[in-house]
Amino acid sequence: MRIIVIICSVVLISACQQDKGENSTVVDNSRTLVSVDDQPITEQMVRVYWLNQGVEKPSEQQIGQAIKQLTEQQLLVNYAQKQSIGLSMEQTIGFEQLKRQTLAQRALQKYLADNPVTEADIKAEYQKVIKEIKGVEYHVRHLLFKDEVDAVAALDQLASGSSFESVEQNYLQNRGQMTNVGDIGWVNIKQVPESFSKPLQQLQPGNYYKQPVISQFGAHVIYLEDKRSMQPPDYEEAKEGIKRNLQERQINRFKQLLEVKADINTTP
């Protein structure tokens, strides 16, 4: 665990201070707290050590702990260098992947900072969501199949007179490892795949939809247990969740744009 923390510290310092290109040299001009065989342990290194553990303002005791850990680490690094001990190929690649992951995260942070979700955006989305859910919640049960043929077979059982409960029970017994199937409780239209919208609004309680409903997850057989009126959440309650959803959409569009612009070749 300590090794991982130190690696993260080095990566974060590198990412924070890189300006151009991956070969930029890290320049740490912060005050040296301890020198180990002429290798400095700096204020910035101590700060990053604790940032990686979620501590923004470490106490004097924590600073002392970090200095001790970083000093011990530097002693071992110095020994490894004298003994010509290097990283394996897998460790080197893992270190590079960690660095790229950190840089990628910073790229997304900068994109969101340059393209912020505004209060107007959040309010507009809130009004749109309130309009779409129409003040209704649905108690939904559903079966999910990878193959549409299996969904049709389940619908045939229902059409022949089998109850949804019996078909569902048999389904769950054979697919015990699956989650978010069977009784999923009360949901609104925005909490289920988009393809559920029309069937749920057409169904009356106690009925199943007569056709497979296709989503990105597979083929669904939907049963509506019940429905009821609901009071939409206040704007302030929903604000942060809506903001996160809008940011996620922004990030997905940004990634798609980068992919379209990039020259990506798959080696056969």
For each residue, the residues with C-beta under 8 A, 3 or more apart:
1: 4 5
2: 5 6 69 73
3: 6 7
4: 1 7 8
5: 1 2 8 9 49 52 53
6: 2 3 9 10 49 69 70 73
7: 3 4 10 11 95 98
8: 4 5 11 12 48 52 98 102
9: 5 6 12 13 45 48 49 52
10: 6 7 13 14
11: 7 8 14 15 95 98 99 102
12: 8 9 15 16 48 51 52 102
13: 9 10 16 17 26 28 44 45 48
14: 10 11 17 18 26 99 102
15: 11 12 18 99 102 103 106
16: 12 13 48
17: 13 14 24 26 27 28
18: 14 15 21 22 24 26 103
19: 24
20: 24
21: 18 24
22: 18
23:
24: 17 18 19 20 21
25:
26: 13 14 17 18
27: 17
28: 13 17 40 42 44 45
29:
30: 42 43 44 45 47
31: 42 43
32: 35 40 41 42
33: 40 41 42 43 46 67
34: 40 41 67 70 71
35: 32 38 39 40 41
36: 39 40 41 71 74 75 78
37: 74 78
38: 35
39: 35 36 74 77 78
40: 28 32 33 34 35 36
41: 32 33 34 35 36 45 46 67 70 71 74
42: 28 30 31 32 33 45 46
43: 30 31 33 46 47
44: 13 28 30 47 48
45: 9 13 28 30 41 42 48 49 66 70
46: 33 41 42 43 49 50 58 63 66 67 70
47: 30 43 44 50 51 58
48: 8 9 12 13 16 44 45 51 52
49: 5 6 9 45 46 52 53 66 69 70
50: 46 47 53 55 56 58 62 66
51: 12 47 48 54 55 56
52: 5 8 9 12 48 49
53: 5 49 50
54: 51
55: 50 51 58 62
56: 50 51
57:
58: 46 47 50 55 62 63 66
59: 62 63
60: 63 64
61: 64 65
62: 50 55 58 59 65 66
63: 46 58 59 60 66 67
64: 60 61 67 68
65: 61 62 68 69
66: 45 46 49 50 58 62 63 69 70
67: 33 34 41 46 63 64 70 71
68: 64 65 71 72
69: 2 6 49 65 66 72 73
70: 6 34 41 45 46 49 66 67 73 74
71: 34 36 41 67 68 74 75
72: 68 69 75 76
73: 2 6 69 70 76 77
74: 36 37 39 41 70 71 77 78
75: 36 71 72 78 79
76: 72 73 79 80
77: 39 73 74 80 81
78: 36 37 39 74 75 81 82
79: 75 76 82 83 85
80: 76 77 83 85 86
81: 77 78 84 85
82: 78 79
83: 79 80
84: 81
85: 79 80 81
86: 80
87: 91 92 95
88: 91 92
89: 92 93
90: 93 94
91: 87 88 94 95
92: 87 88 89 95 96
93: 89 90 96 97
94: 90 91 97 98
95: 7 11 87 91 92 98 99
96: 92 93 99 100
97: 93 94 100 101
98: 7 8 11 94 95 101 102
99: 11 14 15 95 96 102 103
100: 96 97 103 104
101: 97 98 104 105
102: 8 11 12 14 15 98 99 105 106
103: 15 18 99 100 106 107
104: 100 101 107 108
105: 101 102 108 109
106: 15 102 103 109 110
107: 103 104 110 111
108: 104 105 111 112 251 254
109: 105 106 112 113
110: 106 107 113 114
111: 107 108 114 115 250 251 254
112: 108 109 115 116 117 247 250 251
113: 109 110 116
114: 110 111
115: 111 112 250
116: 112 113
117: 112 121 122 243 246 247 250
118: 121 122
119: 122 123
120: 123 124
121: 117 118 124 125 246
122: 117 118 119 125 126 239 242 243 246
123: 119 120 126 127 235
124: 120 121 127 128
125: 121 122 128 129 242 245 246
126: 122 123 129 130 235 238 239 242
127: 123 124 130 131
128: 124 125 131 132
129: 125 126 132 133 190 238 242
130: 126 127 133 232
131: 127 128 134
132: 128 129 189 190
133: 129 130 136 188 189 190 230 232
134: 131 189
135: 229 230 231 232
136: 133 188 189 227 228 229 230
137: 186 187 188 227 228 229 230
138: 186 187 188 189 200 224 226 227
139: 183 185 186 205 224 225 226 227 228
140: 183 184 185 187 192 196 200 222 223 224 225
141: 164 168 182 183 184 222 223 224 225
142: 181 182 184 220 221 222 223
143: 151 154 167 168 171 181 182 220 221
144: 178 180 181 217 218 219 220
145: 148 150 151 154 212 218 219 220 221
146: 150 218 219
147: 150 151 218 219
148: 145 151 152 212 214 219
149: 152 153
150: 145 146 147 153 154 219
151: 143 145 147 148 154 155 212 218 219 220 221
152: 148 149 155 156 212
153: 149 150 156 157
154: 143 145 150 151 157 158 167 171 221
155: 151 152 158 159 208 210 211 212 221
156: 152 153 159 160
157: 153 154 160 162 167
158: 154 155 162 163 164 167 208 221
159: 155 156 210
160: 156 157
161:
162: 157 158 166 167
163: 158 166 167
164: 141 158 167 168 208 223
165: 168 169
166: 162 163 169 170
167: 143 154 157 158 162 163 164 170 171 221
168: 141 143 164 165 171 172 182 183 223
169: 165 166 172 173
170: 166 167 173 174
171: 143 154 167 168 174 175 181 182
172: 168 169 175 176 178 181 182
173: 169 170 176
174: 170 171
175: 171 172 178 181
176: 172 173
177:
178: 144 172 175 181
179:
180: 144 184
181: 142 143 144 171 172 175 178 184
182: 141 142 143 168 171 172
183: 139 140 141 168 225
184: 140 141 142 180 181 187
185: 139 140
186: 137 138 139 228
187: 137 138 140 184 191 192
188: 133 136 137 138 191 230
189: 132 133 134 136 138 192 196 197 200 201
190: 129 132 133
191: 187 188
192: 140 187 189 196 197 200
193: 196 213 215 216 217 220
194: 197 215
195: 198 199 213 214 215 220
196: 140 189 192 193 199 200 213 215 220 222
197: 189 192 194 200 201
198: 195 201 202
199: 195 196 202 203 209 213 222
200: 138 140 189 192 196 197 203 222 224 227
201: 189 197 198
202: 198 199 209
203: 199 200 207 208 209 222 224
204: 207 224
205: 139 224 225 226 227
206: 224 225 226
207: 203 204 223 224
208: 155 158 164 203 221 222 223 224
209: 199 202 203 213 221 222 223 224
210: 155 159
211: 155
212: 145 148 151 152 155 219 220 221
213: 193 195 196 199 209 219 220 221 222
214: 148 195 218 219 220
215: 193 194 195 196 218 220
216: 193
217: 144 193 220
218: 144 145 146 147 151 214 215
219: 144 145 146 147 148 150 151 212 213 214
220: 142 143 144 145 151 193 195 196 212 213 214 215 217
221: 142 143 145 151 154 155 158 167 208 209 212 213
222: 140 141 142 196 199 200 203 208 209 213
223: 140 141 142 164 168 207 208 209
224: 138 139 140 141 200 203 204 205 206 207 208 209 227
225: 139 140 141 183 205 206
226: 138 139 205 206
227: 136 137 138 139 200 205 224
228: 136 137 139 186
229: 135 136 137
230: 133 135 136 137 188
231: 135
232: 130 133 135 238
233: 237 238
234: 237 238
235: 123 126 238 239
236: 239
237: 233 234
238: 126 129 232 233 234 235 241 242
239: 122 126 235 236 242 243
240: 243 244
241: 238 244 245
242: 122 125 126 129 238 239 245 246
243: 117 122 239 240 246 247
244: 240 241 247 248
245: 125 241 242 248 249
246: 117 121 122 125 242 243 249 250
247: 112 117 243 244 250 251
248: 244 245 251 252
249: 245 246 252 253
250: 111 112 115 117 246 247 253 254
251: 108 111 112 247 248 254 255
252: 248 249 255 256
253: 249 250 256 257
254: 108 111 250 251 257 258
255: 251 252 258 259
256: 252 253 259 260
257: 253 254 260 261
258: 254 255 261 262
259: 255 256 262 264
260: 256 257
261: 257 258
262: 258 259
263:
264: 259
265:
266:
267:
268:
